[in-house]
Amino acid sequence: MSELIHPSASTTSPISAVLWNICCIMGLGQFMLGQHAKGATIFVFSYLIAGVSAGFAIPIIWIVVGMDAYAIASKLQQGRSVGQWEFF
């Protein structure tokens, strides 16, 4: 069963969640939103996939992870709870 993250647990805005992922470390936006296991998993797998693809997958990963962070942060900002592993 997935533990829920309640809106009061996260004060990260949707834009800052995207920027944390793009400018700093992939998965950091999810981690800052309270999705710690998901953020750590994204961090590990994004670098593995980037290594296997010789870096060609990085723009795609940035887009998908950024869209996910934005969607989750928006839900939290709207007052909705989200699951630890919820996507989009």
N, CA, C and O atoms as CSV, one atom per row, in Angstrom:
chain,resi,resn,atom,element,x,y,z
A,1,MET,N,N,0.844,-1.188,0.000
A,1,MET,CA,C,0.000,0.000,0.000
A,1,MET,C,C,0.883,1.243,0.000
A,1,MET,O,O,1.880,1.311,0.720
A,2,SER,N,N,0.520,2.187,-0.785
A,2,SER,CA,C,1.310,3.394,-0.947
A,2,SER,C,C,0.936,4.427,0.108
A,2,SER,O,O,-0.242,4.697,0.340
A,3,GLU,N,N,1.942,4.993,0.735
A,3,GLU,CA,C,1.721,6.061,1.691
A,3,GLU,C,C,1.397,7.337,0.926
A,3,GLU,O,O,2.018,7.634,-0.095
A,4,LEU,N,N,0.423,8.085,1.425
A,4,LEU,CA,C,0.025,9.324,0.748
A,4,LEU,C,C,0.863,10.501,1.210
A,4,LEU,O,O,1.287,10.572,2.364
A,5,ILE,N,N,1.090,11.413,0.295
A,5,ILE,CA,C,1.745,12.682,0.590
A,5,ILE,C,C,0.647,13.727,0.565
A,5,ILE,O,O,-0.049,13.880,-0.438
A,6,HIS,N,N,0.492,14.443,1.662
A,6,HIS,CA,C,-0.569,15.431,1.776
A,6,HIS,C,C,-0.050,16.806,1.365
A,6,HIS,O,O,1.144,17.083,1.474
A,7,PRO,N,N,-0.939,17.652,0.898
A,7,PRO,CA,C,-0.519,18.973,0.401
A,7,PRO,C,C,0.315,19.781,1.394
A,7,PRO,O,O,1.218,20.506,0.979
A,8,SER,N,N,0.039,19.675,2.669
A,8,SER,CA,C,0.791,20.462,3.650
A,8,SER,C,C,2.232,19.982,3.795
A,8,SER,O,O,3.078,20.706,4.320
A,9,ALA,N,N,2.516,18.759,3.330
A,9,ALA,CA,C,3.866,18.204,3.453
A,9,ALA,C,C,4.833,18.794,2.427
A,9,ALA,O,O,6.047,18.670,2.588
A,10,SER,N,N,4.324,19.423,1.393
A,10,SER,CA,C,5.176,19.961,0.330
A,10,SER,C,C,4.825,21.410,0.051
A,10,SER,O,O,3.656,21.750,-0.130
A,11,THR,N,N,5.832,22.256,0.016
A,11,THR,CA,C,5.619,23.659,-0.330
A,11,THR,C,C,6.312,24.010,-1.639
A,11,THR,O,O,6.419,25.183,-1.994
A,12,THR,N,N,6.780,23.002,-2.351
A,12,THR,CA,C,7.488,23.217,-3.607
A,12,THR,C,C,6.500,23.575,-4.705
A,12,THR,O,O,5.492,22.889,-4.879
A,13,SER,N,N,6.777,24.642,-5.449
A,13,SER,CA,C,5.904,25.043,-6.552
A,13,SER,C,C,6.179,24.159,-7.771
A,13,SER,O,O,7.254,23.569,-7.873
A,14,PRO,N,N,5.220,24.063,-8.693
A,14,PRO,CA,C,5.428,23.253,-9.890
A,14,PRO,C,C,6.661,23.674,-10.700
A,14,PRO,O,O,7.410,22.819,-11.172
A,15,ILE,N,N,6.871,24.965,-10.862
A,15,ILE,CA,C,8.010,25.441,-11.652
A,15,ILE,C,C,9.334,25.101,-10.960
A,15,ILE,O,O,10.279,24.661,-11.615
A,16,SER,N,N,9.405,25.298,-9.657
A,16,SER,CA,C,10.660,24.989,-8.965
A,16,SER,C,C,10.943,23.497,-8.977
A,16,SER,O,O,12.107,23.099,-9.020
A,17,ALA,N,N,9.900,22.649,-8.941
A,17,ALA,CA,C,10.112,21.200,-9.017
A,17,ALA,C,C,10.737,20.820,-10.357
A,17,ALA,O,O,11.625,19.970,-10.419
A,18,VAL,N,N,10.264,21.457,-11.428
A,18,VAL,CA,C,10.839,21.203,-12.755
A,18,VAL,C,C,12.284,21.690,-12.807
A,18,VAL,O,O,13.162,20.986,-13.307
A,19,LEU,N,N,12.527,22.881,-12.295
A,19,LEU,CA,C,13.882,23.435,-12.329
A,19,LEU,C,C,14.869,22.615,-11.510
A,19,LEU,O,O,16.024,22.475,-11.911
A,20,TRP,N,N,14.445,22.071,-10.372
A,20,TRP,CA,C,15.332,21.212,-9.577
A,20,TRP,C,C,15.773,20.002,-10.402
A,20,TRP,O,O,16.926,19.577,-10.328
A,21,ASN,N,N,14.842,19.451,-11.189
A,21,ASN,CA,C,15.177,18.286,-12.015
A,21,ASN,C,C,16.100,18.647,-13.170
A,21,ASN,O,O,17.033,17.903,-13.471
A,22,ILE,N,N,15.854,19.766,-13.811
A,22,ILE,CA,C,16.613,20.129,-15.005
A,22,ILE,C,C,17.970,20.725,-14.651
A,22,ILE,O,O,18.982,20.364,-15.252
A,23,CYS,N,N,17.999,21.627,-13.689
A,23,CYS,CA,C,19.230,22.359,-13.389
A,23,CYS,C,C,20.146,21.647,-12.398
A,23,CYS,O,O,21.354,21.885,-12.395
A,24,CYS,N,N,19.599,20.794,-11.577
A,24,CYS,CA,C,20.426,20.185,-10.528
A,24,CYS,C,C,20.599,18.689,-10.763
A,24,CYS,O,O,21.522,18.263,-11.458
A,25,ILE,N,N,19.728,17.918,-10.193
A,25,ILE,CA,C,19.846,16.458,-10.248
A,25,ILE,C,C,18.492,15.880,-10.631
A,25,ILE,O,O,17.474,16.235,-10.038
A,26,MET,N,N,18.473,14.998,-11.611
A,26,MET,CA,C,17.227,14.358,-11.988
A,26,MET,C,C,16.701,13.557,-10.805
A,26,MET,O,O,17.436,12.791,-10.180
A,27,GLY,N,N,15.434,13.742,-10.511
A,27,GLY,CA,C,14.801,13.079,-9.382
A,27,GLY,C,C,14.713,13.972,-8.151
A,27,GLY,O,O,13.958,13.674,-7.226
A,28,LEU,N,N,15.480,15.069,-8.128
A,28,LEU,CA,C,15.472,15.963,-6.970
A,28,LEU,C,C,14.120,16.649,-6.800
A,28,LEU,O,O,13.682,16.879,-5.673
A,29,GLY,N,N,13.462,16.975,-7.897
A,29,GLY,CA,C,12.128,17.585,-7.821
A,29,GLY,C,C,11.144,16.657,-7.133
A,29,GLY,O,O,10.380,17.089,-6.270
A,30,GLN,N,N,11.155,15.377,-7.509
A,30,GLN,CA,C,10.275,14.403,-6.876
A,30,GLN,C,C,10.642,14.243,-5.400
A,30,GLN,O,O,9.763,14.149,-4.543
A,31,PHE,N,N,11.933,14.214,-5.111
A,31,PHE,CA,C,12.386,14.070,-3.729
A,31,PHE,C,C,11.888,15.257,-2.891
A,31,PHE,O,O,11.437,15.070,-1.761
A,32,MET,N,N,11.967,16.457,-3.435
A,32,MET,CA,C,11.527,17.649,-2.707
A,32,MET,C,C,10.013,17.695,-2.545
A,32,MET,O,O,9.505,18.368,-1.649
A,33,LEU,N,N,9.293,16.988,-3.401
A,33,LEU,CA,C,7.837,16.912,-3.286
A,33,LEU,C,C,7.400,15.854,-2.279
A,33,LEU,O,O,6.208,15.721,-1.999
A,34,GLY,N,N,8.344,15.107,-1.737
A,34,GLY,CA,C,8.023,14.084,-0.747
A,34,GLY,C,C,8.030,12.671,-1.298
A,34,GLY,O,O,7.827,11.716,-0.548
A,35,GLN,N,N,8.259,12.520,-2.594
A,35,GLN,CA,C,8.320,11.198,-3.212
A,35,GLN,C,C,9.779,10.719,-3.192
A,35,GLN,O,O,10.439,10.661,-4.229
A,36,HIS,N,N,10.262,10.381,-2.003
A,36,HIS,CA,C,11.680,10.092,-1.807
A,36,HIS,C,C,12.157,8.849,-2.560
A,36,HIS,O,O,13.180,8.897,-3.243
A,37,ALA,N,N,11.436,7.750,-2.443
A,37,ALA,CA,C,11.850,6.524,-3.135
A,37,ALA,C,C,11.788,6.703,-4.650
A,37,ALA,O,O,12.663,6.230,-5.375
A,38,LYS,N,N,10.765,7.377,-5.112
A,38,LYS,CA,C,10.617,7.629,-6.554
A,38,LYS,C,C,11.746,8.531,-7.058
A,38,LYS,O,O,12.302,8.290,-8.129
A,39,GLY,N,N,12.080,9.560,-6.294
A,39,GLY,CA,C,13.162,10.464,-6.683
A,39,GLY,C,C,14.499,9.758,-6.748
A,39,GLY,O,O,15.274,9.979,-7.679
A,40,ALA,N,N,14.781,8.906,-5.764
A,40,ALA,CA,C,16.037,8.154,-5.756
A,40,ALA,C,C,16.093,7.168,-6.919
A,40,ALA,O,O,17.144,6.984,-7.533
A,41,THR,N,N,14.969,6.541,-7.217
A,41,THR,CA,C,14.907,5.593,-8.340
A,41,THR,C,C,15.117,6.317,-9.662
A,41,THR,O,O,15.845,5.829,-10.526
A,42,ILE,N,N,14.495,7.462,-9.827
A,42,ILE,CA,C,14.686,8.252,-11.046
A,42,ILE,C,C,16.144,8.658,-11.188
A,42,ILE,O,O,16.702,8.596,-12.283
A,43,PHE,N,N,16.763,9.071,-10.092
A,43,PHE,CA,C,18.174,9.467,-10.105
A,43,PHE,C,C,19.047,8.320,-10.631
A,43,PHE,O,O,19.842,8.507,-11.552
A,44,VAL,N,N,18.891,7.148,-10.042
A,44,VAL,CA,C,19.731,6.002,-10.424
A,44,VAL,C,C,19.469,5.586,-11.864
A,44,VAL,O,O,20.408,5.464,-12.651
A,45,PHE,N,N,18.205,5.367,-12.220
A,45,PHE,CA,C,17.897,4.862,-13.547
A,45,PHE,C,C,18.132,5.881,-14.657
A,45,PHE,O,O,18.461,5.500,-15.781
A,46,SER,N,N,17.971,7.161,-14.363
A,46,SER,CA,C,18.220,8.157,-15.413
A,46,SER,C,C,19.692,8.166,-15.814
A,46,SER,O,O,20.016,8.301,-16.993
A,47,TYR,N,N,20.577,8.022,-14.838
A,47,TYR,CA,C,21.999,8.003,-15.166
A,47,TYR,C,C,22.416,6.687,-15.812
A,47,TYR,O,O,23.307,6.674,-16.661
A,48,LEU,N,N,21.792,5.590,-15.425
A,48,LEU,CA,C,22.069,4.308,-16.092
A,48,LEU,C,C,21.615,4.360,-17.553
A,48,LEU,O,O,22.351,3.955,-18.452
A,49,ILE,N,N,20.402,4.859,-17.781
A,49,ILE,CA,C,19.877,4.950,-19.145
A,49,ILE,C,C,20.712,5.928,-19.969
A,49,ILE,O,O,21.002,5.672,-21.138
A,50,ALA,N,N,21.096,7.045,-19.359
A,50,ALA,CA,C,21.935,8.020,-20.076
A,50,ALA,C,C,23.275,7.405,-20.454
A,50,ALA,O,O,23.787,7.663,-21.543
A,51,GLY,N,N,23.846,6.597,-19.570
A,51,GLY,CA,C,25.122,5.946,-19.865
A,51,GLY,C,C,25.004,4.933,-20.978
A,51,GLY,O,O,25.860,4.867,-21.860
A,52,VAL,N,N,23.949,4.144,-20.942
A,52,VAL,CA,C,23.737,3.116,-21.966
A,52,VAL,C,C,23.470,3.754,-23.328
A,52,VAL,O,O,23.882,3.221,-24.358
A,53,SER,N,N,22.775,4.903,-23.331
A,53,SER,CA,C,22.426,5.552,-24.604
A,53,SER,C,C,23.466,6.582,-25.030
A,53,SER,O,O,23.233,7.342,-25.970
A,54,ALA,N,N,24.597,6.615,-24.358
A,54,ALA,CA,C,25.664,7.586,-24.641
A,54,ALA,C,C,25.162,9.030,-24.539
A,54,ALA,O,O,25.636,9.911,-25.256
A,55,GLY,N,N,24.205,9.261,-23.648
A,55,GLY,CA,C,23.707,10.599,-23.409
A,55,GLY,C,C,22.537,11.031,-24.273
A,55,GLY,O,O,21.946,12.083,-24.028
A,56,PHE,N,N,22.196,10.244,-25.275
A,56,PHE,CA,C,21.122,10.641,-26.181
A,56,PHE,C,C,19.750,10.650,-25.519
A,56,PHE,O,O,18.846,11.341,-25.990
A,57,ALA,N,N,19.578,9.898,-24.441
A,57,ALA,CA,C,18.281,9.819,-23.769
A,57,ALA,C,C,18.066,10.952,-22.771
A,57,ALA,O,O,16.954,11.124,-22.271
A,58,ILE,N,N,19.097,11.721,-22.475
A,58,ILE,CA,C,18.979,12.761,-21.444
A,58,ILE,C,C,17.863,13.766,-21.732
A,58,ILE,O,O,17.083,14.047,-20.823
A,59,PRO,N,N,17.739,14.326,-22.941
A,59,PRO,CA,C,16.643,15.283,-23.178
A,59,PRO,C,C,15.259,14.664,-22.971
A,59,PRO,O,O,14.359,15.323,-22.451
A,60,ILE,N,N,15.086,13.423,-23.367
A,60,ILE,CA,C,13.803,12.750,-23.200
A,60,ILE,C,C,13.514,12.543,-21.721
A,60,ILE,O,O,12.392,12.765,-21.265
A,61,ILE,N,N,14.530,12.116,-20.970
A,61,ILE,CA,C,14.360,11.900,-19.531
A,61,ILE,C,C,14.026,13.225,-18.850
A,61,ILE,O,O,13.140,13.264,-17.996
A,62,TRP,N,N,14.710,14.302,-19.206
A,62,TRP,CA,C,14.422,15.622,-18.623
A,62,TRP,C,C,12.962,16.011,-18.839
A,62,TRP,O,O,12.294,16.480,-17.919
A,63,ILE,N,N,12.485,15.814,-20.040
A,63,ILE,CA,C,11.111,16.198,-20.367
A,63,ILE,C,C,10.109,15.382,-19.551
A,63,ILE,O,O,9.200,15.942,-18.938
A,64,VAL,N,N,10.274,14.073,-19.544
A,64,VAL,CA,C,9.322,13.198,-18.843
A,64,VAL,C,C,9.358,13.445,-17.335
A,64,VAL,O,O,8.310,13.574,-16.703
A,65,VAL,N,N,10.547,13.511,-16.763
A,65,VAL,CA,C,10.687,13.721,-15.318
A,65,VAL,C,C,10.200,15.124,-14.948
A,65,VAL,O,O,9.577,15.299,-13.900
A,66,GLY,N,N,10.469,16.110,-15.779
A,66,GLY,CA,C,9.989,17.461,-15.525
A,66,GLY,C,C,8.476,17.556,-15.580
A,66,GLY,O,O,7.864,18.214,-14.739
A,67,MET,N,N,7.861,16.900,-16.570
A,67,MET,CA,C,6.404,16.888,-16.680
A,67,MET,C,C,5.782,16.214,-15.461
A,67,MET,O,O,4.761,16.667,-14.943
A,68,ASP,N,N,6.403,15.136,-15.011
A,68,ASP,CA,C,5.898,14.422,-13.841
A,68,ASP,C,C,5.990,15.300,-12.595
A,68,ASP,O,O,5.028,15.392,-11.833
A,69,ALA,N,N,7.124,15.937,-12.385
A,69,ALA,CA,C,7.296,16.802,-11.210
A,69,ALA,C,C,6.291,17.945,-11.239
A,69,ALA,O,O,5.726,18.298,-10.203
A,70,TYR,N,N,6.067,18.520,-12.395
A,70,TYR,CA,C,5.104,19.624,-12.528
A,70,TYR,C,C,3.696,19.139,-12.192
A,70,TYR,O,O,2.968,19.807,-11.458
A,71,ALA,N,N,3.313,17.990,-12.723
A,71,ALA,CA,C,1.969,17.460,-12.489
A,71,ALA,C,C,1.744,17.133,-11.012
A,71,ALA,O,O,0.690,17.451,-10.461
A,72,ILE,N,N,2.708,16.512,-10.383
A,72,ILE,CA,C,2.573,16.147,-8.961
A,72,ILE,C,C,2.536,17.404,-8.096
A,72,ILE,O,O,1.716,17.496,-7.183
A,73,ALA,N,N,3.408,18.371,-8.366
A,73,ALA,CA,C,3.409,19.620,-7.599
A,73,ALA,C,C,2.090,20.374,-7.788
A,73,ALA,O,O,1.584,20.980,-6.844
A,74,SER,N,N,1.538,20.340,-8.989
A,74,SER,CA,C,0.252,20.998,-9.248
A,74,SER,C,C,-0.867,20.350,-8.439
A,74,SER,O,O,-1.708,21.044,-7.868
A,75,LYS,N,N,-0.874,19.023,-8.392
A,75,LYS,CA,C,-1.888,18.320,-7.591
A,75,LYS,C,C,-1.778,18.703,-6.123
A,75,LYS,O,O,-2.789,18.955,-5.466
A,76,LEU,N,N,-0.563,18.749,-5.609
A,76,LEU,CA,C,-0.365,19.121,-4.210
A,76,LEU,C,C,-0.788,20.568,-3.964
A,76,LEU,O,O,-1.358,20.880,-2.919
A,77,GLN,N,N,-0.511,21.441,-4.914
A,77,GLN,CA,C,-0.897,22.840,-4.780
A,77,GLN,C,C,-2.418,23.008,-4.808
A,77,GLN,O,O,-2.954,23.933,-4.199
A,78,GLN,N,N,-3.102,22.119,-5.508
A,78,GLN,CA,C,-4.565,22.148,-5.576
A,78,GLN,C,C,-5.208,21.550,-4.330
A,78,GLN,O,O,-6.432,21.552,-4.202
A,79,GLY,N,N,-4.395,21.040,-3.413
A,79,GLY,CA,C,-4.918,20.470,-2.186
A,79,GLY,C,C,-5.212,18.988,-2.261
A,79,GLY,O,O,-5.866,18.444,-1.372
A,80,ARG,N,N,-4.743,18.323,-3.305
A,80,ARG,CA,C,-4.972,16.885,-3.463
A,80,ARG,C,C,-3.781,16.105,-2.928
A,80,ARG,O,O,-2.638,16.533,-3.086
A,81,SER,N,N,-4.037,14.974,-2.299
A,81,SER,CA,C,-2.974,14.093,-1.838
A,81,SER,C,C,-2.501,13.236,-3.000
A,81,SER,O,O,-3.272,12.939,-3.913
A,82,VAL,N,N,-1.237,12.841,-2.967
A,82,VAL,CA,C,-0.677,11.976,-4.010
A,82,VAL,C,C,0.035,10.799,-3.348
A,82,VAL,O,O,0.437,10.877,-2.187
A,83,GLY,N,N,0.185,9.719,-4.093
A,83,GLY,CA,C,0.885,8.543,-3.591
A,83,GLY,C,C,2.379,8.681,-3.770
A,83,GLY,O,O,2.850,9.494,-4.566
A,84,GLN,N,N,3.127,7.876,-3.021
A,84,GLN,CA,C,4.592,7.892,-3.103
A,84,GLN,C,C,5.072,7.593,-4.517
A,84,GLN,O,O,6.068,8.166,-4.958
A,85,TRP,N,N,4.393,6.717,-5.230
A,85,TRP,CA,C,4.815,6.304,-6.567
A,85,TRP,C,C,3.879,6.797,-7.663
A,85,TRP,O,O,3.924,6.289,-8.783
A,86,GLU,N,N,3.032,7.775,-7.359
A,86,GLU,CA,C,2.091,8.289,-8.348
A,86,GLU,C,C,2.831,9.064,-9.425
A,86,GLU,O,O,3.720,9.861,-9.126
A,87,PHE,N,N,2.464,8.830,-10.673
A,87,PHE,CA,C,3.030,9.547,-11.815
A,87,PHE,C,C,1.953,10.398,-12.451
A,87,PHE,O,O,0.790,10.000,-12.516
A,88,PHE,N,N,2.341,11.557,-12.914
A,88,PHE,CA,C,1.484,12.497,-13.635
A,88,PHE,C,C,0.168,12.688,-12.916
A,88,PHE,O,O,-0.683,13.447,-13.378
